[in-house]
Amino acid sequence: MAIYARILQENSIPLWGLSSRERLERMLNKAGITATLEENQTLTENDTVLLLRGDFLYDQRIIVNIIETEGAVLEYNTPQGAQPVAAYVPSKLADKMEKILCGEIVEEYPDSLRRETPETLVPVYLKQLRKIDPPYLFPITEQNRRRLEKRLFSGSYKGVTDLVTKWLWPKPAQWVTGYCSRHGIVPNHVTSISLILSIMALFQFYYGAYAWGLLSAWLMTFLDTVDGKLARVTINYSSFGNIFDHGIDLIFPPLWYFAWGFSLQSTHQEIMALPLNLLIWITFIGYVVGRLCEGFFKKLLEPSGIFCWQTIDSCFRLITGRRNPNLLLLTLFMLYSRPDLGFFAISLWTILSSCFLVYRLKAGFNTRKKSGHSVPGSSMLIRLMGNSR
């Protein structure tokens, strides 16, 4: 059995640089559908056909879920009533449903088909981005093009993240993402620049050029936001890109802290009466312990992660001792020309953050032990989800 796709009523209005056909073809490819139905093509009775109106913007999750429910007709609610915009049907019904979707005939669907909406097809919790995100389905018109682009961009943001990414980067990241999408710059190009900036910051910190190092580091963190958003709004993400991006984010921050600490050795043997070498290792160990707590929680307790468990965890993610909050501390103390106190601050905050994560990990295991099942019974996100189908 093969799954074929056909795009009807195409729309030439670009969203983030992609026509409706380009966007749908990328979405279909991500869903594993590479065969398109040509005119007068002969199909077997076991084949199925996914019909999509190209003048609508679909949530990627709709495409993924509709091909798991043969016989589904997706409808869009209008003031005049429900309008069919997509259908996943057996090959014998494809021609008739194509005419219905295109408005060439008006009649009831065959009895074997059932009506679906985005809400009945797709759960509202988006695990990858750790947030509640109801599925969307919108007509594409020139009048609502900017609104749709804004919806795609906002939908690419994680629900639980740090304060810089959440409140400082969105508007400039949207501008740069738009520039990249219009000029053919792909996410891995942006990530490659992030890698170069990460290496530059490492050496700049090591040689005591703290201001230049902070500039490189902040540019890297900004581009770390841009590459992910660009990948999602242009449907241009991949396993390699994900590993490339997260590898840089995982490896370089602790190396930056090491380099910053080592650069102070020529002028400081102690900071606040604590040996500098001790602070360097406290920072590194605290970082590793924090990451391990996050990994253990996700692997053993709740796949959504420790920061999605309860409200206090999501709030703490805003300021936890990770890259951006630590860079804020280093930048603040550099304004007063005190790189030593900046390093002391991130050492202290990293170890305090890790102690909190250890406590929350222990609380998660205690919750599971008392309830007899996994943590989500008390999860903030699960409570918000309710019945998502």
DOBALO-908025 format. One line per 5 residues: number of its first residue (from 1); their letters; for each residue x, y, z of C-alpha. Coordinates in steps of 0.02 Angstrom, whole numbers. Example, Ala and Ser with C-alpha at 12.3 -4.5 7.8 and 13.67 -1.06 7.14 Angstrom:
// DOBALO-908025
1> AS> 615/-225/390  684/-53/357
***
This chain:
// DOBALO-908025
1> MAIYA> 0/0/0  65/172/-48  14/344/15  -1/477/-119  -26/663/-94
6> RILQE> -109/792/-204  -108/979/-174  -262/1071/-236  -305/1256/-254  -125/1314/-237
11> NSIPL> -86/1485/-167  59/1595/-225  68/1702/-67  235/1662/19  250/1636/205
16> WGLSS> 428/1651/271  490/1637/92  394/1478/50  247/1459/-69  104/1348/-10
21> RERLE> 165/1205/-120  344/1219/-57  286/1222/123  167/1075/101  296/972/7
26> RMLNK> 420/997/150  287/952/277  239/797/180  421/746/166  442/762/355
31> AGITA> 288/652/375  364/519/261  255/553/108  359/576/-48  241/513/-185
36> TLEEN> 128/639/-271  -28/592/-368  -16/642/-551  -161/670/-670  -237/508/-735
41> QTLTE> -118/404/-631  -179/227/-599  -192/175/-417  -224/7/-338  -371/-20/-222
46> NDTVL> -252/-32/-74  -175/139/-105  -229/292/-6  -229/475/-54  -202/631/52
51> LLRGD> -289/780/-27  -240/952/35  -303/1122/-14  -149/1229/-44  -236/1392/4
56> FLYDQ> -232/1344/189  -93/1347/318  -83/1182/411  -4/1140/577  130/1008/543
61> RIIVN> 47/897/674  -112/892/570  -17/816/423  66/687/536  -94/637/625
66> IIETE> -216/635/479  -119/499/388  -141/390/542  -331/401/526  -389/337/356
71> GAVLE> -560/403/310  -537/573/393  -603/734/317  -529/890/395  -647/1037/408
76> YNTPQ> -619/1222/439  -756/1316/530  -818/1472/439  -966/1587/475  -1057/1497/334
81> GAQPV> -1022/1326/410  -892/1189/403  -781/1190/247  -684/1033/198  -501/1073/165
86> AAYVP> -412/905/172  -452/720/165  -359/557/184  -459/427/89  -448/261/-3
91> SKLAD> -400/279/-186  -578/238/-245  -645/394/-158  -505/512/-208  -587/586/-365
96> KMEKI> -752/620/-280  -671/699/-126  -559/806/-237  -714/880/-319  -794/911/-149
101> LCGEI> -639/997/-82  -625/1106/-237  -810/1152/-228  -851/1074/-395  -991/971/-317
106> VEEYP> -1089/995/-156  -1148/835/-74  -1128/731/82  -969/634/112  -974/445/85
111> DSLRR> -1033/353/241  -863/275/271  -784/447/302  -790/547/461  -775/732/500
116> ETPET> -623/794/595  -561/963/657  -383/1013/707  -434/994/889  -498/816/867
121> LVPVY> -345/763/768  -204/839/870  -161/845/1057  -136/1022/1121  28/983/1210
126> LKQLR> 181/1004/1100  313/895/1183  460/952/1076  437/1134/1128  373/1095/1302
131> KIDPP> 214/1197/1294  26/1197/1271  -3/1242/1088  -174/1209/1008  -160/1156/825
136> YLFPI> -195/1289/694  -278/1291/524  -298/1457/431  -341/1514/255  -195/1601/168
141> TEQNR> -237/1775/103  -135/1930/70  -233/2019/207  -182/1896/342  -6/1853/279
146> RRLEK> 84/1950/416  -29/1877/549  8/1701/486  195/1732/483  185/1798/660
151> RLFSG> 86/1643/712  216/1528/635  356/1620/723  273/1625/893  230/1442/875
156> SYKGV> 415/1402/852  457/1465/1027  480/1351/1175  354/1371/1314  484/1348/1453
161> TDLVT> 649/1439/1431  764/1570/1509  720/1753/1535  833/1818/1395  763/1701/1263
166> KWLWP> 586/1730/1324  582/1919/1336  734/1998/1250  765/1897/1092  592/1871/1010
171> KPAQW> 574/2034/913  753/2048/846  754/1860/813  597/1880/708  681/2015/603
176> VTGYC> 838/1912/574  738/1754/539  641/1850/406  803/1912/327  875/1736/323
181> SRHGI> 718/1660/247  713/1792/110  897/1774/64  916/1585/62  1013/1571/225
186> VPNHV> 975/1400/301  978/1351/486  1143/1258/476  1227/1414/406  1170/1509/560
191> TSISL> 1226/1368/675  1397/1367/591  1417/1552/631  1366/1511/811  1506/1382/817
196> ILSIM> 1634/1510/757  1573/1636/887  1581/1504/1023  1763/1467/982  1803/1652/975
201> ALFQF> 1724/1681/1146  1822/1534/1218  1990/1608/1167  1940/1785/1210  1892/1733/1386
206> YYGAY> 2051/1632/1405  2161/1781/1358  2064/1901/1468  1975/1996/1329  1815/1985/1429
211> AWGLL> 1715/2122/1342  1750/2051/1169  1716/1876/1233  1548/1929/1304  1504/2011/1138
216> SAWLM> 1544/1849/1045  1450/1746/1174  1294/1855/1168  1294/1850/978  1307/1661/988
221> TFLDT> 1159/1650/1107  1056/1761/993  1096/1655/839  1057/1500/943  880/1569/952
226> VDGKL> 875/1615/768  930/1447/695  793/1350/783  658/1474/735  719/1479/556
231> ARVTI> 717/1288/548  538/1277/610  458/1418/510  538/1355/348  514/1168/388
236> NYSSF> 701/1145/366  751/1049/522  848/886/529  925/764/652  1098/827/607
241> GNIFD> 1046/1008/634  971/965/802  1130/876/860  1241/1014/788  1144/1151/878
246> HGIDL> 1123/1064/1045  1302/1000/1043  1368/1178/1037  1249/1232/1175  1299/1085/1284
251> IFPPL> 1489/1090/1261  1541/1272/1252  1465/1357/1405  1565/1253/1532  1720/1280/1425
256> WYFAW> 1688/1467/1433  1680/1460/1622  1842/1361/1627  1928/1487/1513  1864/1635/1615
261> GFSLQ> 1924/1555/1776  2096/1510/1707  2119/1687/1641  2105/1752/1820  2248/1644/1886
266> STHQE> 2382/1773/1846  2298/1903/1957  2193/1806/2082  2234/1655/2187  2076/1678/2288
271> IMALP> 1907/1759/2266  1805/1800/2420  1928/1695/2524  1898/1541/2417  2037/1465/2310
276> LNLLI> 2013/1505/2126  2045/1324/2073  1909/1267/2192  1786/1390/2114  1831/1330/1940
281> WITFI> 1794/1150/1986  1637/1197/2083  1571/1283/1927  1611/1135/1815  1543/1003/1934
286> GYVVG> 1388/1107/1969  1354/1120/1782  1375/932/1756  1266/889/1906  1128/1004/1844
291> RLCEG> 1130/928/1672  1127/752/1745  976/796/1852  885/857/1697  931/700/1602
296> FFKKL> 882/580/1742  716/667/1767  674/659/1582  731/478/1564  662/404/1724
301> LEPSG> 516/513/1778  438/627/1648  489/643/1464  438/826/1458  580/868/1578
306> IFCWQ> 606/933/1752  563/1112/1707  390/1060/1646  342/969/1805  266/1103/1916
311> TIDSC> 247/1292/1912  398/1321/2023  507/1221/1902  449/1320/1750  479/1484/1843
316> FRLIT> 651/1427/1900  699/1388/1720  694/1576/1687  845/1604/1799  927/1434/1824
321> GRRNP> 1118/1430/1816  1132/1398/1630  1213/1495/1488  1106/1652/1472  1076/1691/1657
326> NLLLL> 1262/1661/1689  1310/1778/1547  1198/1909/1626  1295/1893/1789  1464/1904/1701
331> TLFML> 1407/2055/1601  1339/2143/1756  1502/2127/1851  1605/2175/1698  1513/2341/1697
336> YSRPD> 1605/2373/1861  1769/2297/1794  1759/2151/1915  1780/1991/1812  1832/1903/1972
341> LGFFA> 1668/1938/2060  1575/1891/1901  1658/1721/1904  1620/1702/2090  1438/1745/2054
346> ISLWT> 1416/1613/1919  1506/1483/2026  1389/1517/2171  1233/1524/2063  1278/1366/1966
351> ILSSC> 1301/1263/2123  1143/1334/2204  1044/1296/2045  1110/1118/2043  1065/1093/2226
356> FLVYR> 888/1148/2184  880/1026/2038  944/885/2148  806/926/2273  674/928/2135
361> LKAGF> 739/763/2065  725/685/2237  549/757/2255  503/679/2088  558/506/2144
366> NTRKK> 465/529/2309  307/577/2214  319/423/2106  351/313/2257  198/380/2349
371> SGHSV> 80/378/2200  140/213/2129  153/283/1953  251/412/1854  266/595/1898
376> PGSSM> 140/671/1774  -2/655/1899  56/819/1974  126/896/1817  76/1074/1779
381> LIRLM> 73/1038/1593  -29/879/1608  -157/969/1715  -171/1105/1583  -189/979/1445
386> GNSR> -344/893/1511  -425/790/1374  -322/842/1225  -406/739/1093
***
